[in-house]
Amino acid sequence: MEKHANKYMISGGGTGGHIYPAIAIAHAIREKQPDAEILFVGAEGKMEMQKVPEAGFPIEGLWISGLQRKLTWDNLSFPFKVIASLTKSSKLIRNFKPDVVIGVGGYASGPLLYKAQQKGIPTVIQEQNSYAGLTNKLLAGKAKAICVAYDQMDQFFPAKAIKWTGNPVRKDILDISDKKAKALSHFGLNADQPVILVIGGSLGAHTINQVLINQVETLASARVQVLWQCGKFYYQNLRTELAAKLAKGIHLFEFIKEMDLAYAAADVVISRAGALSISEISVVAKPTIFVPSPNVAEDHQTKNAMALVSKEAALMVADAKASEDLIPQVLSLVNDKVLQEQLINNIKVFAKPNAASDIADEILRLAK
């Protein structure tokens, strides 16, 4: 009897923090099983509908969205979206016949994993954050494996199903040790001056951007260089303001595609505390000040950051305190080599460079 190629469905999305780990898992499965068939399921109109096909995988969209915290038309239509998404998920599973269904969090993964569990198909959950998302918590009871990036996740999930794999990160940052010279040349940086890398997530961070633009003269006079990814919503305005300030050493980008080189160039990092950013910074082992976004569910970015701060692996400045505290703290860190070394050594404990491969191994084990 001829053996069929294994089939996998991967669901979730809404933000890069869900999508990029999902794509990394798909690539890891393909490396181990080149003939594997993989189908993504996302939310119609969200960024996964573009990013997943760009990565070379097919995707189906569900008519689904999250519940808003105030009364909106979206909330009124929510029950109809759930019914429609459950119906389509059931049909997609029936037609595709997956061996394993994987959910990476976000409301888009709920209907598909729920239907898969109803049909007795093994499901795997990948939770990126230190505070579990609602969808993952609801589905955890019947999941065969729950891959996490932080300890003490048994407060949310059944302990027997938890696998501490870490979060998948992009391959090009796994080893940046020999990229420093290339990075300095690429960005036109001076080897004799420290480099601060500022990343506010793929869409940017208003507070961090505002602090930097207000303190540009302070940074310039401190003789530091800044690689600043500000996000597409802020780029044009900040570019105009920056030109007027004639700030030396400040390099503004809408988006930095060559993140391996940006990390290689950096001596110190300022970042939001999304799960994906933390996983990357842990792998590249850079001294970091996290400024958690206050605009996320359950304040999970603060919880993400505190998991490192409590182990003396990173520093944190609250969003509300950033205007007064962020620049003094980052300049102090730039000049404190002993503290930098301590943060570098301690953050390495959180690095999981083989996360995508380890998660794929769990999935393939269930497919057997």
Contacts in CASP RR format, 6 or more apart in sequence:
PFRMAT RR
TARGET T0000
AUTHOR 0000-0000-0000
METHOD contacts of the structure
MODEL  1
MEKHANKYMISGGGTGGHIYPAIAIAHAIREKQPDAEILFVGAEGKMEMQ
KVPEAGFPIEGLWISGLQRKLTWDNLSFPFKVIASLTKSSKLIRNFKPDV
VIGVGGYASGPLLYKAQQKGIPTVIQEQNSYAGLTNKLLAGKAKAICVAY
DQMDQFFPAKAIKWTGNPVRKDILDISDKKAKALSHFGLNADQPVILVIG
GSLGAHTINQVLINQVETLASARVQVLWQCGKFYYQNLRTELAAKLAKGI
HLFEFIKEMDLAYAAADVVISRAGALSISEISVVAKPTIFVPSPNVAEDH
QTKNAMALVSKEAALMVADAKASEDLIPQVLSLVNDKVLQEQLINNIKVF
AKPNAASDIADEILRLAK
5 33 0 8 1.000
5 35 0 8 1.000
5 36 0 8 1.000
5 37 0 8 1.000
6 33 0 8 1.000
6 36 0 8 1.000
6 37 0 8 1.000
6 99 0 8 1.000
6 100 0 8 1.000
6 364 0 8 1.000
6 367 0 8 1.000
7 36 0 8 1.000
7 37 0 8 1.000
7 38 0 8 1.000
7 39 0 8 1.000
7 96 0 8 1.000
7 97 0 8 1.000
7 98 0 8 1.000
7 99 0 8 1.000
8 26 0 8 1.000
8 29 0 8 1.000
8 36 0 8 1.000
8 37 0 8 1.000
8 38 0 8 1.000
8 39 0 8 1.000
8 98 0 8 1.000
8 99 0 8 1.000
8 100 0 8 1.000
8 101 0 8 1.000
8 102 0 8 1.000
8 363 0 8 1.000
8 367 0 8 1.000
9 38 0 8 1.000
9 39 0 8 1.000
9 40 0 8 1.000
9 41 0 8 1.000
9 92 0 8 1.000
9 93 0 8 1.000
9 96 0 8 1.000
9 98 0 8 1.000
9 100 0 8 1.000
9 101 0 8 1.000
9 102 0 8 1.000
9 112 0 8 1.000
9 116 0 8 1.000
10 22 0 8 1.000
10 25 0 8 1.000
10 26 0 8 1.000
10 38 0 8 1.000
10 39 0 8 1.000
10 40 0 8 1.000
10 41 0 8 1.000
10 101 0 8 1.000
10 102 0 8 1.000
10 103 0 8 1.000
10 104 0 8 1.000
11 40 0 8 1.000
11 41 0 8 1.000
11 42 0 8 1.000
11 101 0 8 1.000
11 102 0 8 1.000
11 103 0 8 1.000
11 104 0 8 1.000
11 108 0 8 1.000
11 109 0 8 1.000
11 110 0 8 1.000
11 112 0 8 1.000
11 113 0 8 1.000
12 18 0 8 1.000
12 19 0 8 1.000
12 22 0 8 1.000
12 41 0 8 1.000
12 42 0 8 1.000
12 43 0 8 1.000
12 48 0 8 1.000
12 103 0 8 1.000
12 104 0 8 1.000
12 105 0 8 1.000
12 106 0 8 1.000
12 108 0 8 1.000
12 109 0 8 1.000
13 19 0 8 1.000
13 22 0 8 1.000
13 42 0 8 1.000
13 43 0 8 1.000
13 46 0 8 1.000
13 47 0 8 1.000
13 48 0 8 1.000
13 104 0 8 1.000
13 105 0 8 1.000
13 106 0 8 1.000
13 108 0 8 1.000
13 109 0 8 1.000
14 42 0 8 1.000
14 43 0 8 1.000
14 46 0 8 1.000
14 47 0 8 1.000
14 48 0 8 1.000
14 106 0 8 1.000
14 108 0 8 1.000
15 47 0 8 1.000
15 202 0 8 1.000
16 47 0 8 1.000
16 51 0 8 1.000
16 202 0 8 1.000
16 276 0 8 1.000
17 128 0 8 1.000
17 274 0 8 1.000
17 275 0 8 1.000
17 276 0 8 1.000
18 48 0 8 1.000
18 104 0 8 1.000
18 105 0 8 1.000
18 106 0 8 1.000
18 128 0 8 1.000
19 47 0 8 1.000
19 48 0 8 1.000
19 51 0 8 1.000
19 52 0 8 1.000
19 104 0 8 1.000
20 51 0 8 1.000
20 168 0 8 1.000
20 170 0 8 1.000
20 276 0 8 1.000
21 104 0 8 1.000
21 126 0 8 1.000
21 128 0 8 1.000
21 167 0 8 1.000
21 168 0 8 1.000
21 276 0 8 1.000
21 356 0 8 1.000
22 40 0 8 1.000
22 48 0 8 1.000
22 52 0 8 1.000
22 102 0 8 1.000
22 103 0 8 1.000
22 104 0 8 1.000
22 126 0 8 1.000
23 51 0 8 1.000
23 52 0 8 1.000
23 55 0 8 1.000
23 57 0 8 1.000
24 168 0 8 1.000
24 169 0 8 1.000
24 170 0 8 1.000
24 355 0 8 1.000
24 356 0 8 1.000
25 102 0 8 1.000
25 104 0 8 1.000
25 126 0 8 1.000
25 168 0 8 1.000
25 356 0 8 1.000
25 359 0 8 1.000
25 360 0 8 1.000
25 363 0 8 1.000
26 38 0 8 1.000
26 40 0 8 1.000
26 55 0 8 1.000
26 57 0 8 1.000
27 55 0 8 1.000
27 356 0 8 1.000
28 168 0 8 1.000
28 356 0 8 1.000
28 357 0 8 1.000
28 359 0 8 1.000
28 360 0 8 1.000
29 36 0 8 1.000
29 38 0 8 1.000
29 360 0 8 1.000
29 363 0 8 1.000
29 364 0 8 1.000
30 36 0 8 1.000
30 38 0 8 1.000
31 357 0 8 1.000
31 360 0 8 1.000
32 357 0 8 1.000
32 360 0 8 1.000
32 361 0 8 1.000
32 364 0 8 1.000
33 364 0 8 1.000
37 96 0 8 1.000
38 57 0 8 1.000
38 58 0 8 1.000
39 57 0 8 1.000
39 58 0 8 1.000
39 59 0 8 1.000
39 60 0 8 1.000
39 92 0 8 1.000
39 96 0 8 1.000
39 98 0 8 1.000
40 48 0 8 1.000
40 52 0 8 1.000
40 57 0 8 1.000
40 58 0 8 1.000
40 59 0 8 1.000
40 60 0 8 1.000
41 59 0 8 1.000
41 60 0 8 1.000
41 61 0 8 1.000
41 62 0 8 1.000
41 89 0 8 1.000
41 92 0 8 1.000
41 108 0 8 1.000
41 109 0 8 1.000
41 112 0 8 1.000
42 48 0 8 1.000
42 49 0 8 1.000
42 52 0 8 1.000
42 59 0 8 1.000
42 60 0 8 1.000
42 61 0 8 1.000
42 62 0 8 1.000
42 108 0 8 1.000
43 49 0 8 1.000
43 61 0 8 1.000
43 62 0 8 1.000
43 64 0 8 1.000
43 65 0 8 1.000
43 107 0 8 1.000
43 108 0 8 1.000
44 61 0 8 1.000
44 62 0 8 1.000
44 63 0 8 1.000
44 64 0 8 1.000
46 108 0 8 1.000
48 59 0 8 1.000
48 108 0 8 1.000
49 59 0 8 1.000
49 61 0 8 1.000
52 58 0 8 1.000
52 59 0 8 1.000
53 59 0 8 1.000
60 88 0 8 1.000
60 92 0 8 1.000
61 88 0 8 1.000
61 108 0 8 1.000
62 84 0 8 1.000
62 85 0 8 1.000
62 88 0 8 1.000
62 89 0 8 1.000
62 108 0 8 1.000
62 111 0 8 1.000
62 112 0 8 1.000
63 81 0 8 1.000
63 84 0 8 1.000
63 85 0 8 1.000
63 88 0 8 1.000
64 81 0 8 1.000
64 82 0 8 1.000
64 84 0 8 1.000
64 85 0 8 1.000
64 107 0 8 1.000
64 108 0 8 1.000
64 111 0 8 1.000
65 74 0 8 1.000
65 78 0 8 1.000
65 81 0 8 1.000
65 107 0 8 1.000
66 74 0 8 1.000
66 78 0 8 1.000
66 107 0 8 1.000
67 75 0 8 1.000
67 78 0 8 1.000
68 74 0 8 1.000
68 75 0 8 1.000
82 111 0 8 1.000
85 111 0 8 1.000
86 111 0 8 1.000
86 114 0 8 1.000
86 115 0 8 1.000
88 111 0 8 1.000
89 111 0 8 1.000
89 112 0 8 1.000
89 114 0 8 1.000
89 115 0 8 1.000
89 116 0 8 1.000
90 115 0 8 1.000
92 112 0 8 1.000
93 101 0 8 1.000
93 112 0 8 1.000
93 115 0 8 1.000
93 116 0 8 1.000
93 119 0 8 1.000
93 121 0 8 1.000
98 116 0 8 1.000
98 121 0 8 1.000
99 121 0 8 1.000
99 122 0 8 1.000
99 366 0 8 1.000
99 367 0 8 1.000
100 121 0 8 1.000
100 122 0 8 1.000
100 123 0 8 1.000
100 124 0 8 1.000
100 363 0 8 1.000
100 366 0 8 1.000
100 367 0 8 1.000
101 112 0 8 1.000
101 113 0 8 1.000
101 116 0 8 1.000
101 121 0 8 1.000
101 122 0 8 1.000
101 123 0 8 1.000
101 124 0 8 1.000
102 123 0 8 1.000
102 124 0 8 1.000
102 125 0 8 1.000
102 126 0 8 1.000
102 363 0 8 1.000
103 109 0 8 1.000
103 110 0 8 1.000
103 112 0 8 1.000
103 113 0 8 1.000
103 123 0 8 1.000
103 124 0 8 1.000
103 125 0 8 1.000
103 126 0 8 1.000
103 136 0 8 1.000
103 139 0 8 1.000
104 126 0 8 1.000
104 128 0 8 1.000
105 125 0 8 1.000
105 126 0 8 1.000
105 127 0 8 1.000
105 128 0 8 1.000
105 133 0 8 1.000
105 135 0 8 1.000
105 136 0 8 1.000
106 133 0 8 1.000
106 135 0 8 1.000
106 136 0 8 1.000
107 135 0 8 1.000
109 135 0 8 1.000
109 136 0 8 1.000
109 139 0 8 1.000
110 135 0 8 1.000
110 138 0 8 1.000
110 139 0 8 1.000
113 123 0 8 1.000
113 125 0 8 1.000
113 139 0 8 1.000
113 143 0 8 1.000
114 139 0 8 1.000
116 123 0 8 1.000
117 123 0 8 1.000
117 139 0 8 1.000
117 142 0 8 1.000
117 143 0 8 1.000
122 144 0 8 1.000
122 366 0 8 1.000
122 367 0 8 1.000
123 139 0 8 1.000
123 142 0 8 1.000
123 143 0 8 1.000
123 144 0 8 1.000
124 143 0 8 1.000
124 144 0 8 1.000
124 145 0 8 1.000
124 146 0 8 1.000
124 147 0 8 1.000
124 359 0 8 1.000
124 362 0 8 1.000
124 363 0 8 1.000
124 366 0 8 1.000
125 136 0 8 1.000
125 139 0 8 1.000
125 140 0 8 1.000
125 143 0 8 1.000
125 145 0 8 1.000
125 146 0 8 1.000
125 147 0 8 1.000
125 157 0 8 1.000
126 146 0 8 1.000
126 147 0 8 1.000
126 165 0 8 1.000
126 167 0 8 1.000
126 359 0 8 1.000
127 133 0 8 1.000
127 136 0 8 1.000
127 146 0 8 1.000
127 147 0 8 1.000
127 148 0 8 1.000
127 149 0 8 1.000
127 153 0 8 1.000
127 156 0 8 1.000
127 157 0 8 1.000
128 149 0 8 1.000
128 167 0 8 1.000
128 274 0 8 1.000
128 275 0 8 1.000
128 276 0 8 1.000
128 279 0 8 1.000
129 149 0 8 1.000
129 150 0 8 1.000
129 274 0 8 1.000
129 275 0 8 1.000
129 300 0 8 1.000
129 303 0 8 1.000
129 304 0 8 1.000
130 149 0 8 1.000
130 150 0 8 1.000
130 153 0 8 1.000
130 275 0 8 1.000
130 300 0 8 1.000
130 303 0 8 1.000
130 304 0 8 1.000
130 306 0 8 1.000
130 307 0 8 1.000
131 156 0 8 1.000
131 298 0 8 1.000
131 299 0 8 1.000
131 300 0 8 1.000
131 303 0 8 1.000
131 304 0 8 1.000
132 140 0 8 1.000
132 153 0 8 1.000
132 156 0 8 1.000
132 157 0 8 1.000
133 297 0 8 1.000
133 298 0 8 1.000
133 300 0 8 1.000
134 297 0 8 1.000
136 146 0 8 1.000
136 156 0 8 1.000
136 157 0 8 1.000
137 156 0 8 1.000
137 157 0 8 1.000
140 146 0 8 1.000
140 156 0 8 1.000
140 157 0 8 1.000
140 158 0 8 1.000
140 161 0 8 1.000
141 157 0 8 1.000
141 158 0 8 1.000
141 161 0 8 1.000
143 157 0 8 1.000
143 161 0 8 1.000
144 161 0 8 1.000
144 366 0 8 1.000
145 161 0 8 1.000
145 163 0 8 1.000
145 362 0 8 1.000
145 363 0 8 1.000
145 366 0 8 1.000
146 153 0 8 1.000
146 157 0 8 1.000
146 158 0 8 1.000
146 161 0 8 1.000
146 162 0 8 1.000
146 163 0 8 1.000
147 163 0 8 1.000
147 165 0 8 1.000
147 166 0 8 1.000
147 358 0 8 1.000
147 359 0 8 1.000
147 362 0 8 1.000
148 157 0 8 1.000
148 162 0 8 1.000
148 163 0 8 1.000
148 164 0 8 1.000
148 165 0 8 1.000
148 166 0 8 1.000
149 164 0 8 1.000
149 165 0 8 1.000
149 166 0 8 1.000
149 167 0 8 1.000
149 275 0 8 1.000
149 279 0 8 1.000
149 352 0 8 1.000
149 355 0 8 1.000
150 304 0 8 1.000
150 307 0 8 1.000
151 164 0 8 1.000
153 162 0 8 1.000
154 162 0 8 1.000
163 358 0 8 1.000
163 359 0 8 1.000
163 362 0 8 1.000
165 352 0 8 1.000
165 355 0 8 1.000
165 358 0 8 1.000
165 359 0 8 1.000
165 362 0 8 1.000
166 279 0 8 1.000
166 352 0 8 1.000
166 355 0 8 1.000
166 358 0 8 1.000
167 275 0 8 1.000
167 276 0 8 1.000
167 278 0 8 1.000
167 279 0 8 1.000
167 352 0 8 1.000
167 355 0 8 1.000
168 279 0 8 1.000
168 355 0 8 1.000
168 356 0 8 1.000
168 359 0 8 1.000
169 276 0 8 1.000
169 279 0 8 1.000
169 280 0 8 1.000
169 283 0 8 1.000
169 353 0 8 1.000
169 355 0 8 1.000
169 356 0 8 1.000
170 259 0 8 1.000
170 260 0 8 1.000
170 280 0 8 1.000
172 259 0 8 1.000
172 260 0 8 1.000
173 259 0 8 1.000
173 260 0 8 1.000
173 263 0 8 1.000
173 280 0 8 1.000
173 283 0 8 1.000
173 284 0 8 1.000
174 283 0 8 1.000
174 353 0 8 1.000
176 183 0 8 1.000
176 260 0 8 1.000
176 261 0 8 1.000
176 263 0 8 1.000
176 264 0 8 1.000
176 284 0 8 1.000
179 260 0 8 1.000
179 261 0 8 1.000
179 264 0 8 1.000
180 264 0 8 1.000
180 265 0 8 1.000
182 261 0 8 1.000
182 264 0 8 1.000
183 189 0 8 1.000
183 261 0 8 1.000
183 262 0 8 1.000
183 264 0 8 1.000
183 265 0 8 1.000
184 190 0 8 1.000
184 191 0 8 1.000
184 195 0 8 1.000
184 265 0 8 1.000
186 258 0 8 1.000
186 261 0 8 1.000
186 265 0 8 1.000
187 227 0 8 1.000
187 251 0 8 1.000
187 261 0 8 1.000
187 262 0 8 1.000
187 265 0 8 1.000
188 251 0 8 1.000
189 195 0 8 1.000
189 225 0 8 1.000
189 227 0 8 1.000
189 251 0 8 1.000
189 265 0 8 1.000
190 225 0 8 1.000
193 223 0 8 1.000
193 224 0 8 1.000
193 225 0 8 1.000
193 249 0 8 1.000
194 224 0 8 1.000
194 225 0 8 1.000
194 267 0 8 1.000
194 268 0 8 1.000
194 334 0 8 1.000
195 224 0 8 1.000
195 225 0 8 1.000
195 226 0 8 1.000
195 227 0 8 1.000
195 265 0 8 1.000
195 266 0 8 1.000
195 267 0 8 1.000
195 268 0 8 1.000
196 219 0 8 1.000
196 224 0 8 1.000
196 225 0 8 1.000
196 226 0 8 1.000
196 227 0 8 1.000
196 266 0 8 1.000
196 267 0 8 1.000
196 268 0 8 1.000
196 269 0 8 1.000
196 270 0 8 1.000
196 330 0 8 1.000
196 334 0 8 1.000
197 226 0 8 1.000
197 227 0 8 1.000
197 262 0 8 1.000
197 263 0 8 1.000
197 265 0 8 1.000
197 266 0 8 1.000
197 268 0 8 1.000
197 269 0 8 1.000
197 270 0 8 1.000
197 286 0 8 1.000
198 208 0 8 1.000
198 212 0 8 1.000
198 226 0 8 1.000
198 227 0 8 1.000
198 228 0 8 1.000
198 229 0 8 1.000
198 230 0 8 1.000
198 269 0 8 1.000
198 270 0 8 1.000
198 271 0 8 1.000
199 229 0 8 1.000
199 256 0 8 1.000
199 262 0 8 1.000
199 269 0 8 1.000
199 270 0 8 1.000
199 271 0 8 1.000
199 272 0 8 1.000
199 277 0 8 1.000
200 208 0 8 1.000
200 229 0 8 1.000
200 230 0 8 1.000
200 231 0 8 1.000
200 271 0 8 1.000
200 272 0 8 1.000
200 277 0 8 1.000
201 229 0 8 1.000
201 231 0 8 1.000
201 271 0 8 1.000
201 272 0 8 1.000
201 274 0 8 1.000
201 277 0 8 1.000
202 231 0 8 1.000
202 255 0 8 1.000
203 231 0 8 1.000
203 232 0 8 1.000
203 233 0 8 1.000
204 229 0 8 1.000
204 230 0 8 1.000
204 231 0 8 1.000
204 232 0 8 1.000
204 233 0 8 1.000
204 234 0 8 1.000
204 272 0 8 1.000
205 272 0 8 1.000
205 291 0 8 1.000
205 293 0 8 1.000
206 234 0 8 1.000
207 291 0 8 1.000
207 319 0 8 1.000
207 322 0 8 1.000
207 323 0 8 1.000
208 270 0 8 1.000
208 272 0 8 1.000
208 291 0 8 1.000
208 322 0 8 1.000
208 326 0 8 1.000
209 230 0 8 1.000
209 234 0 8 1.000
209 238 0 8 1.000
210 323 0 8 1.000
211 322 0 8 1.000
211 323 0 8 1.000
211 326 0 8 1.000
211 327 0 8 1.000
212 219 0 8 1.000
212 226 0 8 1.000
212 228 0 8 1.000
212 327 0 8 1.000
213 238 0 8 1.000
213 241 0 8 1.000
213 242 0 8 1.000
213 245 0 8 1.000
214 323 0 8 1.000
215 327 0 8 1.000
216 242 0 8 1.000
216 245 0 8 1.000
216 247 0 8 1.000
216 250 0 8 1.000
217 245 0 8 1.000
217 247 0 8 1.000
218 327 0 8 1.000
218 331 0 8 1.000
219 226 0 8 1.000
219 247 0 8 1.000
219 250 0 8 1.000
219 327 0 8 1.000
219 331 0 8 1.000
220 247 0 8 1.000
220 248 0 8 1.000
220 249 0 8 1.000
220 250 0 8 1.000
222 331 0 8 1.000
222 334 0 8 1.000
224 249 0 8 1.000
224 331 0 8 1.000
224 334 0 8 1.000
225 249 0 8 1.000
225 250 0 8 1.000
225 251 0 8 1.000
226 249 0 8 1.000
226 250 0 8 1.000
226 251 0 8 1.000
227 251 0 8 1.000
227 253 0 8 1.000
227 256 0 8 1.000
227 262 0 8 1.000
227 265 0 8 1.000
227 266 0 8 1.000
228 250 0 8 1.000
228 251 0 8 1.000
228 252 0 8 1.000
228 253 0 8 1.000
229 253 0 8 1.000
229 254 0 8 1.000
229 255 0 8 1.000
229 256 0 8 1.000
229 262 0 8 1.000
230 238 0 8 1.000
230 252 0 8 1.000
230 253 0 8 1.000
230 254 0 8 1.000
231 254 0 8 1.000
231 255 0 8 1.000
232 254 0 8 1.000
232 255 0 8 1.000
235 252 0 8 1.000
235 253 0 8 1.000
235 254 0 8 1.000
238 252 0 8 1.000
239 252 0 8 1.000
242 250 0 8 1.000
242 252 0 8 1.000
256 262 0 8 1.000
259 280 0 8 1.000
263 269 0 8 1.000
263 280 0 8 1.000
263 281 0 8 1.000
263 284 0 8 1.000
263 286 0 8 1.000
264 284 0 8 1.000
266 286 0 8 1.000
267 286 0 8 1.000
267 287 0 8 1.000
267 334 0 8 1.000
267 340 0 8 1.000
268 286 0 8 1.000
268 287 0 8 1.000
268 288 0 8 1.000
268 289 0 8 1.000
268 330 0 8 1.000
268 333 0 8 1.000
268 334 0 8 1.000
268 340 0 8 1.000
269 281 0 8 1.000
269 286 0 8 1.000
269 287 0 8 1.000
269 288 0 8 1.000
269 289 0 8 1.000
270 288 0 8 1.000
270 289 0 8 1.000
270 291 0 8 1.000
270 326 0 8 1.000
270 330 0 8 1.000
271 277 0 8 1.000
271 278 0 8 1.000
271 281 0 8 1.000
271 288 0 8 1.000
271 289 0 8 1.000
271 290 0 8 1.000
271 291 0 8 1.000
272 290 0 8 1.000
272 291 0 8 1.000
272 292 0 8 1.000
272 293 0 8 1.000
272 301 0 8 1.000
273 290 0 8 1.000
273 291 0 8 1.000
273 292 0 8 1.000
273 293 0 8 1.000
273 301 0 8 1.000
273 302 0 8 1.000
273 304 0 8 1.000
273 305 0 8 1.000
273 316 0 8 1.000
274 292 0 8 1.000
274 293 0 8 1.000
274 301 0 8 1.000
274 304 0 8 1.000
275 304 0 8 1.000
278 290 0 8 1.000
278 304 0 8 1.000
278 305 0 8 1.000
278 308 0 8 1.000
278 350 0 8 1.000
279 350 0 8 1.000
279 352 0 8 1.000
279 355 0 8 1.000
281 288 0 8 1.000
281 314 0 8 1.000
281 347 0 8 1.000
282 308 0 8 1.000
282 313 0 8 1.000
282 347 0 8 1.000
282 348 0 8 1.000
282 350 0 8 1.000
282 351 0 8 1.000
282 352 0 8 1.000
283 351 0 8 1.000
283 352 0 8 1.000
283 353 0 8 1.000
285 344 0 8 1.000
285 347 0 8 1.000
285 348 0 8 1.000
285 351 0 8 1.000
286 344 0 8 1.000
286 347 0 8 1.000
287 314 0 8 1.000
287 333 0 8 1.000
287 339 0 8 1.000
287 340 0 8 1.000
287 343 0 8 1.000
287 344 0 8 1.000
288 314 0 8 1.000
288 315 0 8 1.000
288 343 0 8 1.000
288 347 0 8 1.000
289 314 0 8 1.000
289 315 0 8 1.000
289 316 0 8 1.000
289 317 0 8 1.000
289 326 0 8 1.000
289 329 0 8 1.000
289 330 0 8 1.000
289 333 0 8 1.000
290 301 0 8 1.000
290 304 0 8 1.000
290 305 0 8 1.000
290 308 0 8 1.000
290 309 0 8 1.000
290 314 0 8 1.000
290 315 0 8 1.000
290 316 0 8 1.000
290 317 0 8 1.000
291 316 0 8 1.000
291 317 0 8 1.000
291 318 0 8 1.000
291 319 0 8 1.000
291 322 0 8 1.000
291 326 0 8 1.000
292 299 0 8 1.000
292 301 0 8 1.000
292 302 0 8 1.000
292 304 0 8 1.000
292 305 0 8 1.000
292 316 0 8 1.000
292 318 0 8 1.000
292 319 0 8 1.000
293 301 0 8 1.000
293 319 0 8 1.000
294 301 0 8 1.000
294 302 0 8 1.000
294 319 0 8 1.000
294 320 0 8 1.000
302 316 0 8 1.000
302 318 0 8 1.000
305 314 0 8 1.000
305 316 0 8 1.000
306 316 0 8 1.000
307 350 0 8 1.000
308 314 0 8 1.000
308 346 0 8 1.000
308 347 0 8 1.000
308 350 0 8 1.000
309 315 0 8 1.000
309 316 0 8 1.000
311 346 0 8 1.000
311 349 0 8 1.000
311 350 0 8 1.000
312 342 0 8 1.000
312 343 0 8 1.000
312 346 0 8 1.000
313 343 0 8 1.000
313 346 0 8 1.000
313 347 0 8 1.000
313 349 0 8 1.000
313 350 0 8 1.000
314 343 0 8 1.000
314 347 0 8 1.000
315 329 0 8 1.000
315 333 0 8 1.000
315 343 0 8 1.000
317 325 0 8 1.000
317 326 0 8 1.000
317 329 0 8 1.000
333 339 0 8 1.000
333 340 0 8 1.000
352 358 0 8 1.000
END
